[in-house]
Amino acid sequence: MSEFTQIYLDNHATTPVDPRVLEAMIPSFKTCFGNAASATHEYGWAAAKCVDTARKKVAESIGSDPKDIVFTSGGTEADNLALIGIYEAYKGNGNHIVTTKVEHKAVLETCHELERRGAEVTYLGVDKEGYIDLSELEKAITDKTILVSILFGNNEVGTIQNMKAVGEITSKKSVFLHTDAVQAFGKTPIDVDAMKVDLLSLSGHKIYGPKGIGALYARQRSPRIKLHPLLFGGGQERGLRSGTLNVPGIVGFGKACELAVEDMKSDNERLIDLKAQFLSRIQESFPKAWINGPKKNGLPNNISLTLPGYKAPDLIQGIKKIAFSTGSACSSDNPKPSYVLSAIGLSDEDAFATIRFGLGRMTTQEEVEIASQEVIEYIKSNPK
Ligand SMILES: *Cc1c(COP(=O)(O)O)cnc(C)c1O
């Protein structure tokens, strides 16, 4: 990364590819170049074998059966397939969906599309740390509800929902539970059976894997989930996702999933330390600063920092040595405050004074030191 002059602290937007993932992928461009659906020759068999191995790794990392994994182009497609797929397959049973106000756009905008198709959607609010109220969730489920979709780890403020408690409620009420685990995966242990999750979205490029690959876990037994596909064609992925498989991407994604679980404990310990260092430095010189999201047990790499009196675009302009984003990366050219920061109760002014740092597996202690110094210097030379 020597061509870059900035320190990369935007790991919620995307992560660099882990060298071990790259090492697994490179030979796959040669050894698994075949079409995994070509059943009549060695080239196809080799590709299918690569896909099988990767599928097992993905499945193992969330405690699922390999048959329950559908490879997609990423988290957005997995979210779309879960929501649209369930709605179109089960709308005869009911048209109601329960989700939250703090979902990623990939879920929120899909819900808006489903509203245009006749769905009714309840958007649950959250408390000031970003948690949903479980009794409110339970009350929101009616006999028309077919799906509950709850973001596992929040990409802006780092809240990790209690998915096991959510799963208890949805299974008791016999409605399907989908969770977008794109940010939570690799940060908190996931077991789809223990959590009674029926559908779960993953993305390669948020876990040090390649872009353009992800997966939807969709439970195939007790209960067996039907999904209406988004794409039609050759019938790959049991007809759920037609299109020639992205074999090198899948190989890299499988490796990234394996590493995410193997390295979770050590990654998290390191990230928690780095985050604490960063924050204590900043709060020492600017005690009015605060962080959003849970005080404890949030995503260990997430730092949503409000610097009251400042404006995020000025901070981005002024703190040139660091690559970071305003409160929400996905709406950085949107003049409205982040809907997530509004949902946790920030005023518009405070939301506009919020920036997000995302630490990562490659972030070093030295980088965190420089980054905190840069923020402090900016505050000192632009006092409010
Ligand atoms: C990045 C992200 C997505 C979208 O994933 P892509 O693979 O980029 O399509 C969905 N949900 C969350 C929480 C994300 O952070």
The ligand as a Gaussian input file, in Angstrom:
#p B3LYP/6-31G(d) Opt

LIG

0 1
 C      -21.280000      -3.292000       3.340000
 C      -22.561000      -3.741000       3.913000
 C      -23.553000      -4.333000       3.114000
 C      -23.408000      -4.466000       1.622000
 O      -22.480000      -5.464000       1.272000
 P      -21.826000      -5.466000      -0.189000
 O      -21.068000      -6.736000      -0.241000
 O      -20.973000      -4.248000      -0.276000
 O      -22.961000      -5.435000      -1.176000
 C      -24.704000      -4.766000       3.715000
 N      -24.882000      -4.639000       5.044000
 C      -23.959000      -4.090000       5.853000
 C      -24.208000      -4.012000       7.308000
 C      -22.768000      -3.614000       5.314000
 O      -21.860000      -3.050000       6.108000

